[in-house]
Amino acid sequence: MHAVGALFAANCYSPQKYVKRWSWEIFWLTQAAWCWFLYPIIGAMLTIPHLWQVLAEAPKDRMLYSFLMGIAYGVGGTAFNVSIRYIGFSLTYAIAVGLSSILGTLIPPLVRGQFAELFSRMGAGWIFGGVVMGAVGIAICGVAGRFKEKELKAKAEGAGEFSLYKGMLLSLLAGVLSAVYGFALEVAAPVADIAEQHGAGIWKGNVSYIFANSGAFVTAALYSLYQARKNKTLNELVRLRNGNEKASLAWNYILAFLTGTLWYGQFFFYNLGHVRLGAQYAFSSWAIHMIMLVLFSNVVAILFKEWHGCLSRTKMAIGWGLIVLCLAVLFLTYGNYLGDPSLK
């Protein structure tokens, strides 16, 4: 389930490349409406029995905290997408996801005072090793990405929007704030427990997305509308801007819908993987998801020949990065296997 979710995540921004004669802010607002507003509501209504009763019984402070953390995550998600424009997919994924993987895995048990306890259980050493190895693998992919961007920039004779300084700052911001999304889901856990009591079963986590994702949507909507007002592009919602490129307004909406679907799909399957890990090692879900995300994003880049024409050192670096990431996932999986109470 985590692998399916990570595969969705690795491809969620690919449709953006085919959007024509639409400003970035219009595309971002439209896809955000799907992944951060509509889908969470639709998903909860379809999978959570007695949803309104669940929301009535749920602790209001937990719903509010999850919403506020979602607002912070929305800043990170927007920074992530803008960063791609400056330093490309490889570096953005490596830096932002690497930080998010480590922080999202280690900080929650640390805040709860359970860090020592969690890492003293059977199999925890393998899980910790997997987190560390994942960080190393992501760093290697980042080096490969840096080589690639430099080579492509040199071939283009400096053309394009490449800016290491802007991209690095945005990636670091995205990495820190993206980890907050894990906290937003964590803080809403009591709401999910109430949903489980009402028969939600493995779908219980879908109720948490209502608060965490709606917070992210508020951030995305405010920033997009600000940019649209500033650039006078709001009318592109109903009419494409002038240009020579062949484009279709309906097709742009379909691409935004597809982006939102892939983004929401990643956490739909993330929840299914999370509940199957059990309470004892569920804290490793974030690391597994993030590491697989970088792994699949680089595999997809290879399949689409995004590394074509790069030097051998660059191809060797990405190859080693993928090998280390595969080992990291195996470490995490084996650690969870050892810690499974049903095997005792």
C-alpha positions as CSV (number, residue, x, y, z in Angstrom):
1,M,0.0,0.0,0.0
2,H,2.9,2.4,0.8
3,A,4.5,1.5,-2.5
4,V,1.3,2.3,-4.5
5,G,0.9,5.6,-2.6
6,A,4.6,6.5,-3.2
7,L,4.2,5.7,-6.9
8,F,1.2,8.1,-7.1
9,A,3.2,10.8,-5.3
10,A,6.2,10.4,-7.6
11,N,4.0,11.2,-10.6
12,C,1.6,13.7,-9.2
13,Y,3.2,16.8,-10.6
14,S,4.0,15.2,-14.0
15,P,0.7,16.5,-15.6
16,Q,1.8,20.0,-14.9
17,K,4.4,19.8,-17.7
18,Y,1.5,19.5,-20.3
19,V,-0.5,22.5,-19.1
20,K,-0.5,25.2,-21.8
21,R,-1.5,28.9,-21.7
22,W,-2.4,28.8,-18.0
23,S,-0.6,30.7,-15.3
24,W,1.0,28.7,-12.5
25,E,-1.3,30.2,-9.9
26,I,-4.4,29.1,-11.8
27,F,-3.2,25.6,-12.2
28,W,-2.1,25.4,-8.5
29,L,-5.5,26.7,-7.3
30,T,-7.4,24.3,-9.4
31,Q,-5.4,21.1,-8.5
32,A,-5.4,22.2,-4.8
33,A,-9.2,22.4,-4.9
34,W,-9.3,18.7,-5.7
35,C,-6.5,17.2,-3.6
36,W,-6.8,19.4,-0.5
37,F,-10.5,20.2,-0.4
38,L,-12.9,18.1,-2.5
39,Y,-11.3,14.7,-2.3
40,P,-10.9,14.6,1.5
41,I,-14.6,15.4,1.9
42,I,-15.7,12.9,-0.8
43,G,-13.3,10.2,0.5
44,A,-14.6,10.6,4.1
45,M,-18.2,10.6,3.1
46,L,-17.7,7.4,1.1
47,T,-15.7,5.5,3.7
48,I,-16.6,6.8,7.2
49,P,-19.9,5.5,8.5
50,H,-22.0,8.1,10.4
51,L,-19.5,10.8,9.5
52,W,-21.4,13.7,11.0
53,Q,-21.8,11.8,14.3
54,V,-18.1,11.1,14.3
55,L,-17.3,14.8,13.8
56,A,-19.8,15.8,16.5
57,E,-18.1,13.4,19.0
58,A,-14.5,14.2,18.0
59,P,-12.4,16.5,20.2
60,K,-12.6,20.0,18.8
61,D,-9.1,21.0,19.8
62,R,-7.6,18.0,17.9
63,M,-9.5,19.0,14.7
64,L,-8.3,22.6,15.1
65,Y,-4.7,21.7,15.7
66,S,-4.7,19.4,12.7
67,F,-6.2,22.2,10.6
68,L,-3.6,24.7,11.7
69,M,-0.7,22.3,11.0
70,G,-2.3,21.7,7.6
71,I,-2.0,25.5,7.0
72,A,1.8,25.2,7.7
73,Y,2.0,22.2,5.4
74,G,0.3,24.1,2.6
75,V,3.2,26.6,2.7
76,G,5.6,23.7,2.4
77,G,3.7,22.1,-0.5
78,T,3.6,25.4,-2.4
79,A,7.3,26.0,-1.8
80,F,8.0,22.4,-3.1
81,N,6.3,23.0,-6.4
82,V,7.9,26.4,-6.9
83,S,11.3,24.9,-6.1
84,I,10.9,22.5,-9.0
85,R,11.0,25.4,-11.3
86,Y,14.4,26.5,-10.0
87,I,16.3,23.3,-9.4
88,G,14.3,20.5,-11.0
89,F,12.6,17.4,-9.8
90,S,15.7,15.5,-8.7
91,L,17.2,18.1,-6.3
92,T,13.8,19.2,-5.0
93,Y,12.7,15.6,-4.1
94,A,16.1,14.8,-2.6
95,I,16.4,17.8,-0.3
96,A,12.7,18.3,0.7
97,V,11.7,14.7,1.0
98,G,15.0,13.8,2.7
99,L,14.3,16.3,5.5
100,S,10.7,15.4,5.7
101,S,11.5,11.7,6.0
102,I,13.9,12.2,8.9
103,L,11.9,14.9,10.8
104,G,8.5,13.2,10.2
105,T,9.8,9.9,11.6
106,L,11.9,11.0,14.5
107,I,10.3,14.1,16.0
108,P,6.8,12.7,16.9
109,P,8.1,10.0,19.2
110,L,10.6,12.5,20.6
111,V,7.8,15.0,21.4
112,R,5.8,12.3,23.1
113,G,8.7,11.2,25.2
114,Q,8.6,7.7,23.6
115,F,11.9,7.9,21.6
116,A,13.9,5.6,23.8
117,E,11.1,3.1,24.2
118,L,10.4,2.8,20.5
119,F,14.0,2.3,19.6
120,S,14.5,-0.4,22.2
121,R,11.9,-2.8,20.8
122,M,12.6,-5.9,18.7
123,G,13.5,-4.9,15.2
124,A,13.9,-1.2,16.0
125,G,17.6,-1.3,15.1
126,W,16.8,-2.3,11.6
127,I,14.2,0.5,11.4
128,F,16.6,3.1,12.6
129,G,19.2,1.8,10.2
130,G,16.7,2.1,7.4
131,V,15.9,5.7,8.3
132,V,19.7,6.5,8.3
133,M,20.3,4.6,5.1
134,G,17.3,6.3,3.5
135,A,18.8,9.7,4.3
136,V,22.1,8.6,2.8
137,G,20.4,7.3,-0.4
138,I,18.4,10.5,-0.7
139,A,21.7,12.5,-0.3
140,I,23.3,10.5,-3.1
141,C,20.3,11.1,-5.4
142,G,20.7,14.8,-4.5
143,V,24.4,14.7,-5.6
144,A,23.4,13.0,-8.9
145,G,20.7,15.6,-9.4
146,R,23.2,18.4,-8.9
147,F,25.5,16.8,-11.5
148,K,22.6,16.5,-13.9
149,E,21.3,20.1,-13.4
150,K,24.9,21.5,-14.0
151,E,25.4,19.4,-17.1
152,L,22.0,20.3,-18.6
153,K,22.5,24.0,-17.7
154,A,25.9,24.0,-19.4
155,K,24.4,22.4,-22.6
156,A,21.6,25.1,-22.6
157,E,24.3,27.8,-22.2
158,G,22.7,29.1,-19.0
159,A,19.2,29.3,-20.3
160,G,16.2,28.6,-18.1
161,E,15.2,29.5,-14.6
162,F,17.8,27.4,-12.8
163,S,18.7,29.1,-9.5
164,L,20.4,26.9,-6.8
165,Y,20.1,29.6,-4.1
166,K,16.3,30.1,-4.5
167,G,15.7,26.4,-5.1
168,M,17.7,25.3,-2.1
169,L,15.9,27.8,0.2
170,L,12.5,26.7,-1.0
171,S,13.4,23.0,-0.8
172,L,14.6,23.4,2.8
173,L,11.4,25.2,3.7
174,A,9.4,22.5,1.9
175,G,11.2,19.8,3.8
176,V,10.6,21.2,7.2
177,L,7.0,22.1,6.7
178,S,6.1,19.0,4.8
179,A,7.1,17.0,7.9
180,V,4.3,18.9,9.7
181,Y,1.8,17.0,7.6
182,G,2.7,13.9,9.5
183,F,2.1,15.7,12.8
184,A,-1.3,16.9,11.5
185,L,-2.3,13.3,10.9
186,E,-0.9,12.3,14.2
187,V,-2.7,14.9,16.2
188,A,-6.0,13.9,14.6
189,A,-5.5,10.3,15.6
190,P,-8.3,10.5,18.4
191,V,-10.7,11.5,15.7
192,A,-9.7,8.5,13.6
193,D,-10.2,6.3,16.7
194,I,-13.8,7.6,17.1
195,A,-14.4,6.8,13.4
196,E,-13.1,3.3,14.0
197,Q,-15.6,2.9,16.8
198,H,-18.3,3.7,14.3
199,G,-17.2,1.0,12.0
200,A,-14.7,2.8,9.7
201,G,-12.1,0.0,10.1
202,I,-9.1,0.3,7.9
203,W,-10.5,3.5,6.4
204,K,-10.5,5.4,9.7
205,G,-7.6,7.6,8.7
206,N,-9.6,9.2,5.9
207,V,-11.4,11.4,8.4
208,S,-8.1,13.1,9.4
209,Y,-7.6,14.4,5.9
210,I,-10.6,16.6,6.2
211,F,-8.8,18.9,8.7
212,A,-5.1,18.5,7.6
213,N,-5.9,19.0,3.9
214,S,-8.4,21.8,4.3
215,G,-5.7,23.8,6.1
216,A,-3.3,23.3,3.2
217,F,-6.1,24.4,0.8
218,V,-6.5,27.7,2.7
219,T,-2.8,28.4,2.2
220,A,-2.8,27.4,-1.4
221,A,-6.0,29.4,-2.2
222,L,-4.8,32.6,-0.5
223,Y,-1.4,32.5,-2.2
224,S,-2.9,31.6,-5.6
225,L,-5.5,34.3,-5.5
226,Y,-2.9,36.8,-4.4
227,Q,-0.7,35.9,-7.4
228,A,-3.8,35.9,-9.7
229,R,-4.8,39.4,-8.5
230,K,-1.2,40.7,-8.8
231,N,-0.7,39.2,-12.3
232,K,-4.3,39.8,-13.4
233,T,-4.7,36.2,-14.4
234,L,-8.0,35.3,-12.6
235,N,-9.9,35.4,-15.9
236,E,-7.9,32.4,-17.1
237,L,-10.3,30.2,-15.1
238,V,-12.8,30.8,-17.9
239,R,-10.6,31.8,-20.8
240,L,-7.0,30.8,-21.8
241,R,-4.4,33.6,-22.1
242,N,-3.2,34.7,-25.5
243,G,-0.5,32.6,-27.1
244,N,0.5,30.6,-30.1
245,E,0.6,27.2,-28.3
246,K,-2.2,24.8,-29.1
247,A,-4.2,24.5,-25.9
248,S,-7.6,23.6,-24.5
249,L,-9.2,25.0,-21.3
250,A,-11.0,21.7,-20.7
251,W,-7.7,19.8,-21.1
252,N,-6.0,22.0,-18.6
253,Y,-8.8,21.3,-16.1
254,I,-8.4,17.6,-16.7
255,L,-4.7,17.8,-16.1
256,A,-5.3,19.7,-12.8
257,F,-7.9,17.1,-11.9
258,L,-5.3,14.3,-12.6
259,T,-2.7,16.1,-10.5
260,G,-5.1,16.4,-7.6
261,T,-6.2,12.8,-7.9
262,L,-2.6,11.5,-7.9
263,W,-1.7,13.7,-4.9
264,Y,-4.7,12.6,-2.9
265,G,-4.2,9.0,-4.0
266,Q,-0.8,8.9,-2.3
267,F,-2.3,9.5,1.1
268,F,-5.3,7.3,0.5
269,F,-3.0,4.4,0.1
270,Y,-0.6,5.7,2.8
271,N,-3.4,5.3,5.3
272,L,-4.0,1.7,4.2
273,G,-0.4,0.9,4.6
274,H,-0.2,2.8,7.9
275,V,-2.9,0.8,9.7
276,R,-1.5,-2.5,8.5
277,L,1.9,-1.8,10.2
278,G,0.1,-1.9,13.6
279,A,0.5,0.5,16.5
280,Q,3.9,-0.7,17.5
281,Y,5.7,0.3,14.4
282,A,3.3,2.6,12.7
283,F,5.7,5.5,13.4
284,S,8.0,4.2,10.6
285,S,5.2,4.8,7.9
286,W,6.5,8.3,7.1
287,A,10.0,7.1,6.4
288,I,8.8,4.2,4.3
289,H,6.6,6.5,2.2
290,M,9.2,9.3,1.8
291,I,12.0,6.9,0.8
292,M,9.8,5.0,-1.7
293,L,8.7,8.4,-3.1
294,V,12.3,9.4,-4.0
295,L,13.0,5.9,-5.2
296,F,10.1,5.8,-7.6
297,S,10.5,9.4,-8.7
298,N,14.1,8.6,-9.9
299,V,13.0,5.3,-11.5
300,V,10.3,7.2,-13.4
301,A,13.0,9.8,-14.5
302,I,15.1,7.0,-15.8
303,L,12.2,5.4,-17.7
304,F,11.4,8.7,-19.3
305,K,15.1,9.2,-20.2
306,E,15.5,12.3,-18.1
307,W,19.1,11.2,-17.5
308,H,19.8,10.7,-21.2
309,G,23.0,12.6,-22.2
310,C,24.4,12.9,-18.7
311,L,28.0,12.0,-17.9
312,S,28.8,8.5,-16.6
313,R,29.6,9.8,-13.1
314,T,26.0,11.2,-12.9
315,K,24.5,7.9,-14.0
316,M,26.6,6.0,-11.6
317,A,25.6,8.3,-8.7
318,I,21.9,7.9,-9.4
319,G,22.4,4.1,-9.7
320,W,24.1,3.9,-6.3
321,G,21.4,6.2,-4.8
322,L,18.6,3.9,-6.0
323,I,20.5,0.8,-4.7
324,V,20.8,2.4,-1.2
325,L,17.2,3.4,-1.2
326,C,16.1,-0.1,-2.1
327,L,18.2,-1.4,0.9
328,A,16.7,1.2,3.1
329,V,13.2,0.0,2.3
330,L,14.3,-3.6,3.0
331,F,15.7,-2.6,6.3
332,L,12.5,-0.8,7.3
333,T,10.4,-3.7,6.1
334,Y,12.5,-6.3,8.0
335,G,12.4,-4.2,11.2
336,N,8.6,-4.1,11.1
337,Y,8.6,-7.9,10.4
338,L,10.7,-8.5,13.5
339,G,8.4,-6.3,15.6
340,D,5.2,-7.9,14.5
341,P,3.5,-9.2,17.6
342,S,1.7,-11.9,15.6
343,L,5.0,-13.6,14.9
344,K,5.9,-14.0,18.6
